[in-house]
Amino acid sequence: MSDNRTIVGVSDHGGWAVLVTAAADGTLLDRRRVELIGEGLPKIPHHQEAQRLPLEQAVALIERVRVSAEQHSAVALDAVAKSVPQIGGIALRHCPPLPPTIAERITNYRAQNIADWVMYRKALSAAAVARGWLVHWYDTKKVFDLASQALHVEDIGDHFRQVRRTVGPPWNNDHKLAMAAAIDAASVLGK
């Protein structure tokens, strides 16, 4: 049985992410940087490589990247689960809406600028759901305030400075964002 109050927070980028697993009380349980894509595949294909290919080839390329992202996401979450048993969920950045097809995402300027990040988040979400974890979608503009409220502290920065003193580097903005997301999600999902 999983504990809904132990959460993996994610700060994602093009092809990689920082995962921070934390308990609801703000205790850091695990942190790692993971690759979300196989070697040799483009990290942001909607925005770059697909723009230089005929549409049919571009769609096929993005499908290959998506499959790789799903495989790598499952492997990454398996590794975290081996280190921290009893994880109850994952916290991912909110996904903006996109056109329904890959072809539309490639040809729509707004969509091509965000589709790669949404692809990685959805791959992580699917891997989490496959493990039986809950998924919490967070807003980067609100998550630090929500984490402060969840811990009942005025300044979440003080908490992060203490974590940094305890664990040492690396401890950067990605780690802070992922941990804030995990703390917030634990307060929501643990109810």
N, C-alpha and C positions, 0 to 999 in steps of 0.2 A: 504494500500500500504506500502511495506517495504522500508526502507532506506538501499541501498546497502553499505552505508558507516558506518553502525553499525554492527559489526561482533563479533561472538563468536569464540575466539581462544581456541584451545584445546592442552593440553599436556597430552597424554594418557599413561597409564601403564597397567599392567595385571589386568584387572577387575575394574579399576577405572580411573578417569581422573580429571584434574583441568580444569575448564572452566572459561575463563576471557572474559567478553564482554566489548568491547571498541569502542569508536567513532574514526573516522578517524583522529581527532586532538590529539589522545592519551589520551582522558578522560576515566578513568575507570568507567564503569557503573554497573558492577556486577562481582563477583568472587565467585566460589564455587567448592567444591570437590564433585564429584558424583560417586556413585557405578554404574557399567555397567553390573553387573551380579547378579543373584538371590543368596540368601543365600543358602549354601550347595552345590553349583555347583563349580567345579574347575575353577580357574582364568586363568590358562595357560594349557588347556587340550592337545593341540597338542604336546607341549613340554614335559609334564610330564605324566599325567594320561593315555593318549591314548597309550603311549609307553609300558604300562604294561597290556594292554587288547588285546584280540583277535581283529582283524581288524574290523569285523562287529560291535562289541560292542563299539569299539573306535569311529567309524564313528557316531554311534547313540548318543554317549555321546557328541561329538562335535556339532552335530545338536541341541541337547537340550541347550547347552551353547549358540550357535548362536542365537536361538530363544529368549532366555532370554536377551542376549545382545541387540537385536533389541528392545525388549519391554522396557528395562531399558533406552536405549538411547532416545526413544520417550518420556518417562516420564521426563527424565532430561532436554531435550530441551523444553518441555512444561513448566516446572517450570521456566526456564530462560526467556521464552517468556512472562510469566505472570509478571515477575519483570521488564523486559525491552521490551516494545512494539517496534515495527518497526525494528526488526532485519532483516538484508538483507542477511546474509550468515554465513558460518562457515569456519574456517581455520583448516585443519587437516594435520598432517605429511604425506608426500608422502608415498605411499604404494609400496613396491618393488613387482615385479612380482612373482607369485606363480604358481605351477602346478595347472591344472584345477579342480582336484577332491580332496576331503578330504582324501581319501585313499592315494593318491600320496603325499599329504602334510605331512601325518603322517610318511610315509616311507622315505621321502627325508630329509636328515639331515639339509640342509640349510633351507628348507621350514618349518620344525618343529620348528626351532628357531625364526621364524618371523611370522608364520601364525596366532598366537593368537592376536598379535598387529594389523595385517591387518584386522582380523575379527572385532575387536572393532571399528576401524576406518571406516570400511564399514558400520557397524551398525549405527554409528553416521551420516555418510554421507546420508544413506537412510532416516533416521529420519529427517534430515535437508531438503532434497529434498521433502519429503512428506509435509513439512510445506511451501514449495515454496521458500526456501532459496537457494542461490547460494553456491557452494562448491569450495573452493580454497585449493589446495594441496601445502604445503610448504616444503622447504628443510631446515632442522635444521642448516645446515652449513652456510646458506646464510641469514636466516630470520632476524637476529639482524642488519646486515648491511642494509638490505632492509627497515626495520622499521626506522632506523636512516635517511635514504634517504627520506622516506615518511614524516617524521616529520621535515626534514631539520635541523637536529642537528648533531653535530660531534660525540657525545657520548651518545648512548641510555641509558647507565648506569646512567647518570645524571637524565634523565627523570624517570627511575625506582626508583632511590633514593628519588625523590620528591614524587612519588606515594606512596612509603613506608612510608614516613613521614606523608602523609595525611591520609592514611587508616589504618596504623598500621599492626600488624601481623594478620594472616599469610601472608607472602610475601616472597616466595622463588624462586628457579630457575624455577620451574614449572609455577608459576605465570608470571614470566618474559618472558619465552618462549611463553606461550599462548598469552600474551599481544602483544609481538612482532609480532606474527603470525596474530593477529587480525588487528593490525595497517597496516602491509604489505598488507593483503587481502583487507582492506578497500581502500587502494590506487589503487589496481588493479581492484577490482570489482566495485568501484564507478565511473569508467570512462565510 
